[in-house]
Amino acid sequence: MKRIVLALALIPVADVAAAQTKQSAPIGSADAKVRLQTLGYKDVHDLRRGSDGQWTAKATKGNVEKSVTVPTRGPVVAR
């Protein structure tokens, strides 16, 4: 009987742990820079992290400087 109660008590804990692993982990500045470089961007500078966890920077691609945003998930956005 105690084993059943213990097993039922652990179910919510397992759900919380699974939910935490599904969230995207924050990326560091080195990760953001490498991600941009693998997409062909060069001269990455002014790299700053916003309050939302996204990184913004200036980078050059095809001899054109662009403002880029590196989100924790999803594609890089260039303007």
C-alpha positions as protocol buffer text, in pm:
chain_id: "A"
residue {
  index: 1
  type: MET
  ca { x: 0 y: 0 z: 0 }
}
residue {
  index: 2
  type: LYS
  ca { x: 281 y: 241 z: 91 }
}
residue {
  index: 3
  type: ARG
  ca { x: 447 y: 175 z: -247 }
}
residue {
  index: 4
  type: ILE
  ca { x: 133 y: 273 z: -434 }
}
residue {
  index: 5
  type: VAL
  ca { x: 99 y: 595 z: -236 }
}
residue {
  index: 6
  type: LEU
  ca { x: 468 y: 675 z: -294 }
}
residue {
  index: 7
  type: ALA
  ca { x: 436 y: 606 z: -667 }
}
residue {
  index: 8
  type: LEU
  ca { x: 131 y: 831 z: -692 }
}
residue {
  index: 9
  type: ALA
  ca { x: 312 y: 1105 z: -499 }
}
residue {
  index: 10
  type: LEU
  ca { x: 605 y: 1099 z: -744 }
}
residue {
  index: 11
  type: ILE
  ca { x: 396 y: 1146 z: -1060 }
}
residue {
  index: 12
  type: PRO
  ca { x: 369 y: 1528 z: -1029 }
}
residue {
  index: 13
  type: VAL
  ca { x: 745 y: 1552 z: -968 }
}
residue {
  index: 14
  type: ALA
  ca { x: 815 y: 1358 z: -1288 }
}
residue {
  index: 15
  type: ASP
  ca { x: 583 y: 1589 z: -1484 }
}
residue {
  index: 16
  type: VAL
  ca { x: 765 y: 1899 z: -1358 }
}
residue {
  index: 17
  type: ALA
  ca { x: 1104 y: 1751 z: -1449 }
}
residue {
  index: 18
  type: ALA
  ca { x: 983 y: 1664 z: -1799 }
}
residue {
  index: 19
  type: ALA
  ca { x: 844 y: 2015 z: -1849 }
}
residue {
  index: 20
  type: GLN
  ca { x: 1174 y: 2172 z: -1748 }
}
residue {
  index: 21
  type: THR
  ca { x: 1371 y: 1971 z: -2004 }
}
residue {
  index: 22
  type: LYS
  ca { x: 1135 y: 2077 z: -2283 }
}
residue {
  index: 23
  type: GLN
  ca { x: 1211 y: 2447 z: -2227 }
}
residue {
  index: 24
  type: SER
  ca { x: 1495 y: 2592 z: -2430 }
}
residue {
  index: 25
  type: ALA
  ca { x: 1816 y: 2644 z: -2242 }
}
residue {
  index: 26
  type: PRO
  ca { x: 1969 y: 2992 z: -2253 }
}
residue {
  index: 27
  type: ILE
  ca { x: 2258 y: 3027 z: -2494 }
}
residue {
  index: 28
  type: GLY
  ca { x: 2577 y: 3212 z: -2414 }
}
residue {
  index: 29
  type: SER
  ca { x: 2753 y: 3476 z: -2618 }
}
residue {
  index: 30
  type: ALA
  ca { x: 3001 y: 3225 z: -2760 }
}
residue {
  index: 31
  type: ASP
  ca { x: 2712 y: 3002 z: -2872 }
}
residue {
  index: 32
  type: ALA
  ca { x: 2539 y: 3295 z: -3041 }
}
residue {
  index: 33
  type: LYS
  ca { x: 2859 y: 3398 z: -3221 }
}
residue {
  index: 34
  type: VAL
  ca { x: 2928 y: 3043 z: -3341 }
}
residue {
  index: 35
  type: ARG
  ca { x: 2569 y: 3010 z: -3461 }
}
residue {
  index: 36
  type: LEU
  ca { x: 2610 y: 3327 z: -3669 }
}
residue {
  index: 37
  type: GLN
  ca { x: 2946 y: 3215 z: -3806 }
}
residue {
  index: 38
  type: THR
  ca { x: 2806 y: 2879 z: -3917 }
}
residue {
  index: 39
  type: LEU
  ca { x: 2541 y: 3072 z: -4111 }
}
residue {
  index: 40
  type: GLY
  ca { x: 2813 y: 3263 z: -4296 }
}
residue {
  index: 41
  type: TYR
  ca { x: 2823 y: 3583 z: -4092 }
}
residue {
  index: 42
  type: LYS
  ca { x: 3162 y: 3743 z: -4030 }
}
residue {
  index: 43
  type: ASP
  ca { x: 3291 y: 4029 z: -3814 }
}
residue {
  index: 44
  type: VAL
  ca { x: 3032 y: 3968 z: -3542 }
}
residue {
  index: 45
  type: HIS
  ca { x: 3040 y: 4262 z: -3299 }
}
residue {
  index: 46
  type: ASP
  ca { x: 2824 y: 4458 z: -3053 }
}
residue {
  index: 47
  type: LEU
  ca { x: 2683 y: 4128 z: -2926 }
}
residue {
  index: 48
  type: ARG
  ca { x: 2430 y: 4198 z: -2649 }
}
residue {
  index: 49
  type: ARG
  ca { x: 2178 y: 3987 z: -2466 }
}
residue {
  index: 50
  type: GLY
  ca { x: 1828 y: 4125 z: -2425 }
}
residue {
  index: 51
  type: SER
  ca { x: 1600 y: 4077 z: -2127 }
}
residue {
  index: 52
  type: ASP
  ca { x: 1410 y: 3815 z: -2329 }
}
residue {
  index: 53
  type: GLY
  ca { x: 1724 y: 3599 z: -2366 }
}
residue {
  index: 54
  type: GLN
  ca { x: 1776 y: 3677 z: -2734 }
}
residue {
  index: 55
  type: TRP
  ca { x: 2111 y: 3801 z: -2860 }
}
residue {
  index: 56
  type: THR
  ca { x: 2145 y: 4096 z: -3095 }
}
residue {
  index: 57
  type: ALA
  ca { x: 2457 y: 4189 z: -3286 }
}
residue {
  index: 58
  type: LYS
  ca { x: 2599 y: 4351 z: -3595 }
}
residue {
  index: 59
  type: ALA
  ca { x: 2752 y: 4110 z: -3845 }
}
residue {
  index: 60
  type: THR
  ca { x: 2866 y: 4111 z: -4205 }
}
residue {
  index: 61
  type: LYS
  ca { x: 2743 y: 3874 z: -4474 }
}
residue {
  index: 62
  type: GLY
  ca { x: 2824 y: 3925 z: -4840 }
}
residue {
  index: 63
  type: ASN
  ca { x: 3007 y: 4251 z: -4763 }
}
residue {
  index: 64
  type: VAL
  ca { x: 2684 y: 4397 z: -4618 }
}
residue {
  index: 65
  type: GLU
  ca { x: 2657 y: 4475 z: -4247 }
}
residue {
  index: 66
  type: LYS
  ca { x: 2329 y: 4366 z: -4092 }
}
residue {
  index: 67
  type: SER
  ca { x: 2164 y: 4377 z: -3753 }
}
residue {
  index: 68
  type: VAL
  ca { x: 2096 y: 4019 z: -3649 }
}
residue {
  index: 69
  type: THR
  ca { x: 1891 y: 3861 z: -3374 }
}
residue {
  index: 70
  type: VAL
  ca { x: 1976 y: 3516 z: -3240 }
}
residue {
  index: 71
  type: PRO
  ca { x: 1682 y: 3367 z: -3049 }
}
residue {
  index: 72
  type: THR
  ca { x: 1718 y: 3071 z: -2814 }
}
residue {
  index: 73
  type: ARG
  ca { x: 1497 y: 2875 z: -3053 }
}
residue {
  index: 74
  type: GLY
  ca { x: 1409 y: 2937 z: -3414 }
}
residue {
  index: 75
  type: PRO
  ca { x: 1586 y: 3099 z: -3704 }
}
residue {
  index: 76
  type: VAL
  ca { x: 1827 y: 3390 z: -3693 }
}
residue {
  index: 77
  type: VAL
  ca { x: 1664 y: 3714 z: -3807 }
}
residue {
  index: 78
  type: ALA
  ca { x: 1867 y: 3966 z: -4012 }
}
residue {
  index: 79
  type: ARG
  ca { x: 1760 y: 4323 z: -4088 }
}
